[in-house]
Amino acid sequence: MTRRNRLRGESIAVIAAGLAAVLMLVISGTSHWRVNEARAELASIDEARIRVQQLLLGVTDAEAAQRGFLLTGRKEYGDPYHAALMSLPETRAWLRKHYAGRAELEKMLTRLDEQVEEKLSELALVMKLYESGRGDDASEMLLTNIGKERMDALRSSARALLDDEARGGEAMRRRVDQILMLDRIGVALMTALSLVALLMYLRSTHTLGVERARRQAAIQTERDQLEEEVARRTDELTVLSRHLMTTREDERARLARELHDELGALLTAAKLDVARMKTRIAALSPEMGERLTHLSEMLDGGISLKRRIIEDLRPSSLSNLGLIAALRILIEDFEKRTELAVRSDLHPVALRPECELTVYRLVQEALTNIAKYAKARSVHIVLRAHDGRAVIEVGDDGVGFDPARAKLAGNGLLGMRYRVEAECGSLRVHSAPGKGTSLEATLPLLERPAMT
C-alpha cells in the first residue's frame, strides 16, 4: 500500500507537474499573446502620436519656410515649403484610417483636419499674393493675427489628440504592468522601449531646436545685411543731395554775376544814352521827348527786375549785410508784394555761411508757398538760439493741409527737408486743414573757439 500510495503520489505529482507545466505553457502563451497585443496597441499609439506631431511639424515647417521665402525671396526657402506640403497628405490619410470607427477621436481628427486645411489655404493665399506681385497685401495679411489664431487652434486640437493618446498609452501600460507583474523581462523591455522612445523624442527636439536656431541666425544675418545696405545708400543719397544743392547754388551765383556784369552794363549804358538823347531831342520834338521818357522808365523797370532776379539767385544782402538784415529785406519785399502783415522776431545766431544760406532759402521758399497756396491773413517768423542749435520757425494762419496726404515735392517741402538735413539739421511740418501751417527747422550753431 505504501508503494502503491507512493506510486500514486508520484503519478499525481507527475500529472500535477505536467498539468502545471501545461498550465504554465498556457499561462505563458496567453500572457505572451496578451503582451504582444498590448505591445501592438502601444506601438499604434506611439505611431499615432508621432504622426500627429509630424502633421503639426509639417505645418510649422511650411509656415517657417513661407516666412523665410517672403522675407528673402530666395528659392531655397520656397523648396522646403513645397516639400512640407507634399509630406502632409500621407500623414493625414494614415490618421484618418487609424481613427476610423472611434467616434469621439474621429470627430477630433476631423476638426484638426479642417484646421490644417484652413492653415494651408492661408499659406497658399499669401504665397499666391506674393508671387502675383502683391507683396504689400501679402505682408499686410502676415501682420494680422489670423495666422497665429489658426496655428494656436491647430496646436490645441493636436494637443487634445496627443493627450488622448497619452491617456490611452498610460492605460495600456498599466495593463502591461499587471500582465507582466512577475515577468521582469517584459518590464525591462517596456522600460527599454520607453527609454528609446524618449531618446528619439529628445533627439528630434534637439534637431528641431538646432534647425530653428540656424534659420533664425540666417534671417538675422540677412536683416543685418539689409540694414547695412540701407544705411550705406542713405549716406550716398545724403552726399549726392549736398553736392547737387552746392552745385545749384554755385550755378546761381555764376548766373547772378553774369547778369550783374553783362546785363547790368548793357542796361546802364542804354539808360545813359537815352538820357543824352533826351536832353537834345526833347527841345526839338516834344513827342519824341515823351517816348524817350517812357523808354527811360522801361529801362529803370528792367534794371529793377535785373536786381530782383539777381537777389533771388544769390542774395547779395546775405554776404554784405548778414543774415538778420537779409531776412528783413526779404520780409519787406514779401509784405510789399502780398500786402500781408509779417510778425518777425529775429535774434542773431552764429551759423556757418552754408547754414545761413539754408536759413535764407528756407524762409524764401516758405514765403513763396504762403503767397501761392496758404490764403493767409498773417505770417510770423522766428529766429533764435536754443540748446546749442539755431531754431527757425515760419508759420501762417492759412488753409493748411494734411501732411500725411500732401505731396511734399509739389510744395517745395521735400527740397527744404533735404537742404536742412544736408547741414545736419532737422525739419518738422505742423499743419492741418483749416488750421494753418508751421515749419520748424533746427541747425547746429557755429562752435566758437574757447577763450584762453
Buried (B, 14 or more C-beta within 10 A) or exposed (E): EEEEEEEEEEEEEEEEEEEEEEEEEEEEEEBEEBBEBBBEBBEBBBBBBBBBBBBBBBBBBBBBBBBBBBBBEEEEBBEBBEEBBEBBEEBBEBBEEBBEEEEEBBEBBEBBBEBBEBBBEBBBEBBEBBEEEBEEBBBEBBEEEEBEEBBEBBBEBBEBBBEBBEEBBEEBBEBBEEBBEEBEEBBEBBEEBBEEBEEEEEEBEEEEEEEEEEBEEBBEEBEEEEEEEEEEEEEEEBEEBBEEBEEEBEEBBEBBEEBBEEBBEEBEEBBEEBEEBBEEBBEEEEEEBEBBEEBBEEBEEBBEEBBEBBBBBBBBBBEEEEBBEBBBBBBEBBBEEBEBEBEBEBEEBEBBEBBBBBBBBBBBBBBBBBBEBBEBEEBBBBBBBEEEBBBBBBBBBBBBBEBEEBEEEEBBBEBBBBBBBBBEBEBEBBBEEEEBBBBBBBBBBEEEEEEE
